[in-house]
Amino acid sequence: MRTSKEYLEKLAGMRKNIYLHGQVIGRDHPIVVARSKAIQLTFDLANDSKFSDLLTVSSHISDKKINRFTHIHQNSEDLLKKQEMTRKLCNLTGGCIQRCMGCDAMNALSVATKNADLRYGTDYHDRWLKYLAFFQENDLVASCAQTDAKGDRSLRPGEQADPDQYVHVVERREDGVVVRGAKLHNTMSPYADEIIVIPTRALTGTEQDYAIAFAIPADAEGVYLVGREGYFSKREPGMEAPIGEYGDIESFTVFDNVFVPNERIFLNGETDIGGGLALYFALYHRHSYTGCKPGTGDVLLGTTALMADYLGIEKMGHVREKLSEMISVCELVYAAGIAASIKSTKAPSGTQIPNVIYANVGRRHAGHNIYHEYNTLCDIAGGLPATLPLSSEYNSPVVGNFVRKYVSRRDGVSAENHYRAAHLASDLLTSEFATILQIAGVHGGGSPIMEDIAIMGSYDLNTKKSLAKYLAGIKED
Ligand SMILES: Cc1cc2nc3c(=O)[nH]c(=O)nc-3n(C[C@H](O)[C@H](O)[C@H](O)COP(=O)(O)OP(=O)(O)OC[C@H]3O[C@@H](n4cnc5c(N)ncnc54)[C@H](O)[C@@H]3O)c2cc1C
């Protein structure tokens, strides 16, 4: 396993291909080092004995101790542990832990590559197993690039006026393929070692060029990472807080005629398996959401309760009802993830697959409530998070006293603690990163309709209709 220092040293040696704030920068740029803090934590805690049970596991291929984010789930217990780890890490960062993407993509590939081999006699699974050995041995961090630009949503990939709206093969060579297109809204590609590319949707038989899955170093020739930074607000020295250390970089990940060698290609033209792979990734990712949404929900809940306490309204009936509502959302989503883990099944590859219904209803419930949770914090915190003077004014020799005096609410709590709590609420409601997390809470893992499609595609509604007929005494239609 690597340390965070080794991870950063590796990044520093990569080709500069990040386009951010009008510059092209490398991974040793202070912004990239700062924004990769959540990923650094996944290394630090894996090497910390207090967290090793959650963050490490024995590899099923080498028996060696590995970081859980590089693991392929072998049983229900693995799925439960991933969920618990995700919630814990989101608690500690106040936001998204980000490394789940690569883990979910690798698990989806483990299932789909085997399915392809069984159906078509290909050798994708062996290729992928070799890549997995390399991935685990080097404790790699991968982003997952699934979401294509997609152009006109009413048209299929093969029908777009511009074929590059979906990543596709533009040249087939003896030693590999050349691909072109862009994957949008990519979390943490700018500080990933590798980018794993998979199809975004179901494909028809004529869309073979779009049925392509592969892994590529994030600095490969022809890869452009056009970034956008997310961060909680900056604090003056003396007013630092743990949450202020975290953030992320999202990117438009552009593949401008990128060569992918055969050994890194895990699907190439099998359209039915391509659609299946898209669904498996979505399923693993929605299961991850049953850990991360309760994790970020805990942060919103705790901040709401703290603000209510400092305002002197914590015991009021309407506040307790709202807190109870927030608890119900967090714990129901988490419970759905637990059910999805316990009711999981084994794929022919031996990989454990979360239950489709429970993972999807959990993710659906989280997405439907995301703005409601923020609304409750906003309600209880009052207008202060939007107007709170920054820590430069808190420390001002002229107006600092006014800030401290008028930010204070009740006796028994220092002005500094009142200020810190309000700053946290402000970070969660108004910062650049907060708004990214809100939109991710709706669209991450697929737009809300996608969960409805997954639920309605798998749920046995006829059994429920038969039950209704039985109770109604209907013998035949
Ligand atoms: C912060 C953030 C981080 C993300 N990180 C990643 C990542 O790391 N990797 C990754 O691959 N993706 C990532 N995503 C992408 C996410 O999965 C997509 O945003 C999501 O799948 C929706 O796709 P879209 O953004 O293209 O929206 P659209 O597809 O444009 O959806 C907009 C609306 O159009 C509707 N719509 C779309 N197509 C149709 C249709 N054919 N018929 C009817 N209605 C339609 C949708 O239901 C939705 O209501 C991230 C997204 C966010 C916001």
The ligand as a MOL file (V3000), in Angstrom:
LIG
                    3D

  0  0  0     0  0            999 V3000
M  V30 BEGIN CTAB
M  V30 COUNTS 53 58 0 0 0
M  V30 BEGIN ATOM
M  V30 1 C -20.8150 16.9920 -9.3530 0
M  V30 2 C -20.9810 15.8680 -10.3190 0
M  V30 3 C -20.0000 14.8890 -10.3740 0
M  V30 4 C -20.1260 13.8510 -11.3070 0
M  V30 5 N -19.1030 12.9150 -11.3860 0
M  V30 6 C -19.1280 12.0140 -12.3980 0
M  V30 7 C -18.0070 11.1460 -12.6120 0
M  V30 8 O -17.0270 11.1580 -11.8670 0
M  V30 9 N -18.0480 10.2990 -13.6810 0
M  V30 10 C -19.1170 10.2580 -14.5230 0
M  V30 11 O -19.0930 9.4750 -15.4710 0
M  V30 12 N -20.1850 11.0610 -14.3460 0
M  V30 13 C -20.2090 11.9380 -13.3110 0
M  V30 14 N -21.2880 12.7760 -13.1270 0
M  V30 15 C -22.3300 12.7860 -14.1620 0
M  V30 16 C -23.6920 12.2960 -13.7760 0
M  V30 17 O -23.7320 10.9050 -13.7700 0
M  V30 18 C -24.6300 12.9310 -14.8290 0
M  V30 19 O -24.7310 14.3090 -14.5270 0
M  V30 20 C -25.9810 12.2860 -14.8920 0
M  V30 21 O -25.8820 10.9770 -15.3840 0
M  V30 22 C -26.9240 13.0900 -15.8150 0
M  V30 23 O -26.3690 13.2720 -17.0800 0
M  V30 24 P -26.2720 14.7530 -17.6890 0
M  V30 25 O -25.5710 15.6170 -16.7120 0
M  V30 26 O -25.7070 14.6300 -19.0390 0
M  V30 27 O -27.7520 15.2730 -17.7280 0
M  V30 28 P -28.8060 15.1080 -18.9010 0
M  V30 29 O -28.7090 13.7250 -19.4480 0
M  V30 30 O -28.6610 16.2630 -19.8110 0
M  V30 31 O -30.1620 15.2120 -18.1000 0
M  V30 32 C -30.9150 16.4000 -17.9980 0
M  V30 33 C -32.3890 16.0220 -17.9890 0
M  V30 34 O -32.7430 15.4490 -19.2450 0
M  V30 35 C -33.4040 14.2040 -19.0400 0
M  V30 36 N -33.0570 13.3390 -20.1730 0
M  V30 37 C -31.8240 13.0610 -20.6350 0
M  V30 38 N -31.8870 12.2270 -21.6830 0
M  V30 39 C -33.1790 11.9620 -21.8910 0
M  V30 40 C -33.9050 11.1590 -22.8270 0
M  V30 41 N -33.2820 10.4700 -23.7810 0
M  V30 42 N -35.2500 11.0960 -22.7160 0
M  V30 43 C -35.8940 11.7900 -21.7640 0
M  V30 44 N -35.2650 12.5780 -20.8490 0
M  V30 45 C -33.9310 12.6620 -20.9130 0
M  V30 46 C -32.8700 13.6750 -17.7130 0
M  V30 47 O -33.7670 12.7650 -17.1000 0
M  V30 48 C -32.7250 14.9730 -16.9230 0
M  V30 49 O -33.9290 15.2970 -16.2970 0
M  V30 50 C -21.2360 13.7830 -12.1640 0
M  V30 51 C -22.2350 14.7540 -12.0630 0
M  V30 52 C -22.1180 15.7820 -11.1550 0
M  V30 53 C -23.1970 16.8250 -11.0870 0
M  V30 END ATOM
M  V30 BEGIN BOND
M  V30 1 1 1 2
M  V30 2 1 2 3
M  V30 3 2 2 52
M  V30 4 2 3 4
M  V30 5 1 4 5
M  V30 6 1 4 50
M  V30 7 2 5 6
M  V30 8 1 6 7
M  V30 9 1 6 13
M  V30 10 2 7 8
M  V30 11 1 7 9
M  V30 12 1 9 10
M  V30 13 2 10 11
M  V30 14 1 10 12
M  V30 15 2 12 13
M  V30 16 1 13 14
M  V30 17 1 14 15
M  V30 18 1 14 50
M  V30 19 1 15 16
M  V30 20 1 16 17
M  V30 21 1 16 18
M  V30 22 1 18 19
M  V30 23 1 18 20
M  V30 24 1 20 21
M  V30 25 1 20 22
M  V30 26 1 22 23
M  V30 27 1 23 24
M  V30 28 2 24 25
M  V30 29 1 24 26
M  V30 30 1 24 27
M  V30 31 1 27 28
M  V30 32 2 28 29
M  V30 33 1 28 30
M  V30 34 1 28 31
M  V30 35 1 31 32
M  V30 36 1 32 33
M  V30 37 1 33 34
M  V30 38 1 33 48
M  V30 39 1 34 35
M  V30 40 1 35 36
M  V30 41 1 35 46
M  V30 42 1 36 37
M  V30 43 1 36 45
M  V30 44 2 37 38
M  V30 45 1 38 39
M  V30 46 1 39 40
M  V30 47 2 39 45
M  V30 48 1 40 41
M  V30 49 2 40 42
M  V30 50 1 42 43
M  V30 51 2 43 44
M  V30 52 1 44 45
M  V30 53 1 46 47
M  V30 54 1 46 48
M  V30 55 1 48 49
M  V30 56 2 50 51
M  V30 57 1 51 52
M  V30 58 1 52 53
M  V30 END BOND
M  V30 END CTAB
M  END
